Amino acid sequence: MRPEKADIVKDLAQDLKESSYVLVTDYQHMEVDDFSELRKRLAAAGAEVHVVKNSFLKRAMADSGLTPSNGELVGQTAVVTGEKDVAPVAKILKTFTKEFKKAMLKLGFIDRAQVATKEIEQLADLPPREVLQAQLLGLFLSPATKFVRLLNEPASAFARLLKAKGEKEGPPAAETPAA
């Protein structure tokens, strides 16, 4: 392999090692404007997309410890990498695929483990991370809230009983002075 090609593979392997996820897409029949739009959307989510030759990608993946199943690296290939959360990136790819009928997902790796494309699409359907964290916090706080209500209930019931008894008896009768 010529030195300049070896440098490309080395740089790509380094990107794959540093990325928390690697998503491989097919960009066949995509126009330049469409690809620029995809690149812009992914950049907003902290991801990068690069067009690579399959032979370079296979070598870079082998060098970085990622081993794809056979037959997935065919056709025109683009690689999406990034260090942030993968869910927004998966959502962007899914939306883009629906809009333009292009950029189909071929395979993916999250935290160095190969993940099925269906699982990546399921990630796209999840609510944002902040919403999931709020829901989880709500689940954690729910038992504590119920416990506090349970502790307060006897005192509240007693207060309601006194109030009802007071309303039933009516206002105190006014004393009339004796002559």
N, C-alpha and C positions, 0 to 999 in steps of 0.2 A: 504494500500500500504506500502510495506517495505521501511524503511528510505533511503536505497541506490537508490531505484527507484524514490522516492520522490525528492531526490537530482538531479537526472538526469532530471526529468521534470522541476524542478525549474531552473536549468542551461539553459535548452533549452528555457524555457519561457523568461528568461532574454535575451538570444541571439535574440529571435524574437522581443522583445521590442526595443532593441538597433539598430536593422537592419532597413535600409531605404526600403528594399525590402525583400520579402520571396518568393522564387520560389520552388515549390514542384514538384519533378520529379519521374518517375518510372524508376528504374535501373534494372529491371528484365532481366535475361539472360546476364548480363554484366560480363565480366571476370575481374579479379583483375587488370590486366595490363591496360585494357580499363578504369576502374574506376580511376586508378592512373593517367592516362593521362588526364582525365577530371578534376581531382583535381588539377593537375599541371597547366592546362590552366586557370581554374577559379582563382587560387591563383595569377596568373599574372595580373588578372583584379581586384584584391582586394576582391575576394569573397571566401567563405568557403563552402564546401559541407560536410554534415554529414548524415550517414545512421541512421535512427531512426525507432523505432517501431511505427506503426500507433496509437496505444492506447496512447503512450507517447506524440506523436505529437498532438493528439486531445486535451489532457489535457493541454499541454503547450500552444496551440493556445487559448484555453478558458481562461487560466490564463493571457495571454498577450493581450486579447481583440480582437483577430482575430477569425472570425466565418466563416469557410468554408461551402459551400453548402454540402448537404448530398451526400454520395456515392463516393466522390472523393478520400478519403483516404483509398484505398484498394490496395492490392499487396505490392510489395517491394518499399519502399519510401525512398528518399533521399531529404534533405532540403538544398537549397542554400541560404545563407544569406550574407549580406555585407553592408557597409556604404557608398560606392562610387556610381557612376552612374550605373544604371541598364542596359542601352543599350548595353555596351560591353559584359556584362554577358549574356544577351539574345542572342547576336550574337554568342557567344561561344557555348551556348547550341544548337542553331539552326544548326550551322556548325557541331557540334559533332553528333547530331542526324542524319544528312545527311550522314556523314562519316561512322558511326558505326551502324546505324539503331537501336539505343538504346537511353536510357535516355529521354524518351518522357515527355514533360511537362504536369503536371496534373492540377495545379492551381497556381495562383500567387497573391501576394499582393504588391502594391507599395504605399508607404506612408500610410500604414494601411488600404487601400481600396482594395477590391478584384477586380482583373482585369482579363478579359477573356484571355485565352491562345492565341487566334488570335491576340489580341492587343499586347501581349508580343512579338509575332513573328513579328508584324509590327515594333516594336521598334528595333528589330534586323536588319531590312532592312534600317533603317535611317542611314545617314552618321554620322561620329563621331561628338561629341559635338563641337569641335573646328571648323569644317567645317560649322556646322549649325550657330555658332556664327558669323563666317565671312560672311556668306550669309545674316544674319540678319543685320549686320553692313552695308553691301553693300546696302541693301534696305533702311536703314535709311539715308545713305549718298547720294543716288541717287537723291532725290529732291534738295538737296543743290548744288550738282554738276550741275544739269540742270539749276538752278537759276543763278549760277555764269556765266555759258555759255550765258544765256539769257542777263545778264547785260553787258557782254563783246561784244556781237554781234554787236551793233551799231558802236562801235569804230573799230572793226575788219572790218566791211563792208566799213566804210569810208576809212580805210587804203588800202583795196583792190581796191577801186575805184580810189584813187590817184595813186596807182601803175599802174593800167591798163591805166589810162589817160596819165601817163608819158611814158609808153611803146608805146602807140599809136602815140604820137607826135614825137617820135624818139629822138635822141640825139640833143642837141642844136647846131644850125649851127655855124660854126666858122666864126668869123668876119674877113673880109679881110681888110687890111689897105688901106686907100684911098691915092692916089698919088697926 
